Amino acid sequence: MPVKGKKIKIFKISIHCKVCNQLLYVYQKEGPGLLVKCYADRIIEDHTNGDLKCPSCGQLFARHAIMHCRPVHKIIQGKVYIKGHVKK
């Protein structure tokens, strides 16, 4: 939850499969830090079949979950890499 008086930076990042370099998502991320989960309503472009598997190599890269009453894709660490993100 944002703190009053502080602005949250929003980054546009691309999420790729680590095995075959296939583009999976273009995602709108809030704030710096590691990518742990993707809120489904913040995914700008979805290049998967909706089953959370890479369309090229078939590797499972995330799991379905509900957090804060919103559907999320919990990223399995080490299965994806991101581009266009400022780490802090």
C-alpha positions as CSV (number, residue, x, y, z in Angstrom):
1,M,0.0,0.0,0.0
2,P,1.4,3.4,-1.0
3,V,2.6,5.7,1.8
4,K,1.0,9.2,1.8
5,G,3.3,11.7,0.1
6,K,5.4,9.0,-1.7
7,K,5.2,8.2,-5.4
8,I,5.6,4.7,-6.6
9,K,7.5,4.3,-9.9
10,I,5.9,2.1,-12.5
11,F,8.2,0.1,-14.8
12,K,7.3,-1.6,-18.1
13,I,9.3,-4.9,-18.1
14,S,9.4,-7.9,-20.4
15,I,9.5,-11.3,-18.9
16,H,11.4,-14.1,-20.8
17,C,11.9,-17.8,-20.4
18,K,15.4,-18.5,-19.0
19,V,15.7,-21.8,-21.0
20,C,14.8,-20.7,-24.5
21,N,14.6,-16.9,-24.3
22,Q,10.9,-16.8,-25.4
23,L,9.0,-13.6,-24.5
24,L,6.3,-14.6,-22.0
25,Y,4.8,-11.3,-20.8
26,V,5.1,-7.6,-21.0
27,Y,4.2,-6.4,-17.5
28,Q,3.6,-3.2,-15.7
29,K,5.6,-3.5,-12.4
30,E,5.4,-1.1,-9.4
31,G,8.5,-0.1,-7.6
32,P,12.0,-1.5,-7.5
33,G,12.9,-5.0,-6.3
34,L,12.7,-8.6,-7.4
35,L,9.8,-10.0,-9.4
36,V,7.9,-12.4,-7.1
37,K,4.4,-12.2,-8.5
38,C,2.5,-10.8,-11.4
39,Y,-1.0,-9.5,-10.9
40,A,-3.1,-10.7,-13.8
41,D,-4.7,-7.3,-14.4
42,R,-1.2,-5.6,-14.9
43,I,-0.1,-7.9,-17.7
44,I,0.0,-5.8,-20.9
45,E,0.8,-8.5,-23.4
46,D,0.5,-12.2,-22.8
47,H,2.4,-14.4,-25.2
48,T,1.5,-17.7,-23.4
49,N,-1.5,-20.0,-23.8
50,G,-2.7,-19.0,-20.4
51,D,-1.5,-22.3,-18.8
52,L,1.6,-20.6,-17.2
53,K,4.0,-22.7,-19.4
54,C,6.4,-21.5,-21.9
55,P,4.9,-21.9,-25.4
56,S,8.3,-22.8,-26.9
57,C,9.8,-25.3,-24.5
58,G,6.9,-26.2,-22.2
59,Q,8.6,-25.3,-18.9
60,L,6.3,-24.3,-16.1
61,F,7.3,-20.8,-14.9
62,A,4.6,-19.7,-12.5
63,R,1.6,-20.9,-10.3
64,H,-1.9,-19.5,-9.9
65,A,-2.8,-17.9,-6.6
66,I,-5.1,-15.3,-5.1
67,M,-3.5,-12.4,-3.1
68,H,-5.3,-9.3,-1.8
69,C,-8.5,-10.6,-3.5
70,R,-6.8,-10.4,-6.9
71,P,-5.5,-13.3,-9.1
72,V,-1.7,-13.5,-9.4
73,H,0.9,-15.6,-11.1
74,K,3.5,-16.5,-8.5
75,I,6.8,-16.7,-10.4
76,I,9.0,-19.7,-9.8
77,Q,12.5,-18.2,-9.1
78,G,15.2,-19.2,-11.6
79,K,12.7,-20.0,-14.4
80,V,12.4,-16.5,-15.9
81,Y,14.6,-13.4,-16.4
82,I,13.4,-9.8,-17.0
83,K,14.5,-6.9,-19.1
84,G,13.8,-3.2,-18.6
85,H,13.8,-3.2,-14.8
86,V,15.8,-1.0,-12.4
87,K,17.0,-2.9,-9.4
88,K,17.6,-1.3,-6.0
